Amino acid sequence: MTTKERIKEIIDNQPDDATYEEIIRELAFSGMVERGLKDVRDQHVISNEEMGKRIRLWQK
């Protein structure tokens, strides 16, 4: 499915009274999920342990 087809599908699945903001939020969410899944497929991930270390550094 092309990106354009996926966007059309997401919009078509929204209720008729969906606001512009709700549709944009749904499109953004779908994009983030797709990007995350691509990262997993491409093995661009880190371990939970490494993420924990990074979070602790951010909190300093």
Contacts in CASP RR format, 6 or more apart in sequence:
PFRMAT RR
TARGET T0000
AUTHOR 0000-0000-0000
METHOD contacts of the structure
MODEL  1
MTTKERIKEIIDNQPDDATYEEIIRELAFSGMVERGLKDVRDQHVISNEE
MGKRIRLWQK
1 9 0 8 1.000
6 30 0 8 1.000
7 27 0 8 1.000
10 23 0 8 1.000
10 26 0 8 1.000
10 27 0 8 1.000
10 30 0 8 1.000
11 23 0 8 1.000
11 27 0 8 1.000
14 22 0 8 1.000
14 23 0 8 1.000
14 26 0 8 1.000
18 26 0 8 1.000
39 45 0 8 1.000
46 54 0 8 1.000
END
